Amino acid sequence: MKFRNLKLAHKQYIGFDFILLVMVIVSIYAINRMAILRDQIDEVSNNWLPRALAISDINKNTSDLRINQLQYAFAEDQAGKDAQAEMIYPLIDRINDNRNTYETLRESSEKSGLYSDEERQLYEAFDEKWDEYQEVSIDFFLLARNNKIPEALSVLNADGRDIFMAMSKSLEDLIEVNKKDAFNASKNAQKTYQDTKRVAIFLLITTIVLALVFTSVLIRYITVPVQELDKAAQTVADGNLDVTLPLRSKDEIGSLANSFNSMTHSLREATDRLKHQADELQQQNVALQEAQVELEEKSQRLEKQNTEIEEKNTDLEKQKMEIMKKNLDLHETMEQLRSTQQQLLMKEKMAALGDLVAGIAHEINNPIGTVTSSTDVTGRCLQKIEIVLEESKTLEELRKNSQLPKALRLIRDNVRVTLVAGERIATIVKSLKNFARLDEATYQVVDIHEGLESAITLLGNELRGRIEVERHYNELPKIGCYPSELNQVFMNVLRNASQAIGENGTIGISTNRNNGNVEIQISDNGKGIAAEKLDNIFDFSFTSSSDKRVKMTSGLTTAYNIIQKHHGDIIAESQLGEGTTITILLPVSHS
Amino acid sequence: MIKKILFIFFILMGWQAAQAQVAVIAHKAVPVDQISSAELLDFYTGDIKLWGNDEAVIVFDLKPKGEVKEVFYKYLGKSPSRMKSVWMKKLLSGEGDPPESMKTEKELLEKVMETPGSIGFVAEDKVTDDVKVLAVITREEG
């Protein structure tokens, strides 16, 4: 990663941190050197100087001692000697004290390795001389005490002088050495100070140079690109878009320059596009003007056409009025037709009812005839019995009369015949009641087979003797329906079948379950219906009957309507000359 | 190898040092058999002047400098020059005279032999049965 590719903040961090580091190093170095300096100054002030002081004090005290010794020798009496002795004690003590001081200081200097061998030798020399001088002094005091003054003085002046001079010499040398060492130490301190100063100044200059270099680098990396950017922005603001900035770095300014370049590029493109669009607009404008002229022409044409259309509209309005009038006429006609249809239907119903009533009358007439005749015979038999009862005198006679049992047998037979006839009548009446369902609610859940049977019974007159009815009943669920209406369907279909059969024939009735439906099939082997007529067998005005009576319909239209009302279906299949099958489908769960 | 040689050298040095032993001797008749360095110092400074039997304590010094004197004064804890300072003060104040210094160990030994209540010091190998040995100072450093 090159420096130029770093972010601005990172560049500044690196630069300032580097300068900071250099400054910290300078400070640490300076503090360290100051500590050394302080040690060196301490060394001078704590060791050499006190040692030199102690030695010079010893030197002074030994001199004083020697002077006092001489005065001791010349003291006139014991009191004078004692006074001198009093002055000598503290001198000896002070010399020893100074020696103690010196030796203590020497110990600490030895520890820090600052005690020179030269000084050691000099001090040892002093110690030796001091020992010798004391020995001389002791001899001197012993002689002086005994008032041998001249001998005492000679001891002090002969050997004593030399020893004393040597001792003083070694002490002076010691002071000299100390001075020299102290001087060296201060020279060291001075040197350290100078070194430190030099290094500190060097580091300071380095820091300043580095700061200057870093600042110029920053200027190069920040200020110069920013100035360029400013100039470029000014150029763009003046309307010149042909400006591209050099990409110097990958930092924020680099990316800014990049963005600026792409911005000017986008601006150039946008300007080109605008110019292009303006041209296009100009062209479109011309085209639009042309189109407008054309439009005006077309508009005039349209106006003309409009006028024509309006005229036509008026005509159309007139025609519409006429059509509405015709419509009204048609409606009236329709109404008339509908009422005619109603009347026809009523007539048909009446006709059917007439047939039915005639049939039923005939049906009932037969048993009534039977009842009448058998009642007549019974009456006559009863007369005979009365006669027999009058003629017979005894019970024996009565028993022997053959007329009585014959009459009784006839009565018995007639009663039986009458009963049968009565039952027959009851059946017919019941069937009629059942058929019409007069005593029950209109919508009911019923057994289809009952309805079929009622219809067959009521058609008894038409069927009897010529048509055989074959029943193929299967078990069926009861279904919800309008029973009287359904019965009419069965009646109509059965009657059609019976009428389609010429002399003799068979009507087959089968019932089945077919999915959710009840299926009733009624087929005949009559003359059948032609295919082209089969399509409109359920229409209103159709009849296949050749009866001379005016019979407007086959009754199947009514049947069709009723089955539709029950949501069922009625289907006719037929082959001319072979017969017809009518299939009725009724939903079981119809409600 | 060098280590071995050094080891032997130091052993020899130690043996030599062991030879440099100084005996503190006294007249046969002194009433003690041994003495500590503090008592010895008191005798030599003159702070104690009498034995337990009221006999006067007489101390002798050795004049020439040498190993024996050095070892003895180290044992006392005072250098000869310091000791002389003490003696000088005692002399001036009249508390007592400094001890007599002998020129040789032999002379010192004889002096102790013939002076009742006296103390001195000689190298241990010079000790005779005519004196009492109160302490033997072993030189500590090589």
Interface residues (C-beta under 8 A of the other chain):
Chain A: A85 I88 Y89 I92 I95 N96 D127 E128 W130 D131 Q134 E135 S137 I138 F141 L142 R145
Chain B: S79 P80 S81 R82 K84 S85 W87 M88 K89 L91 L92 S93 D97 P98
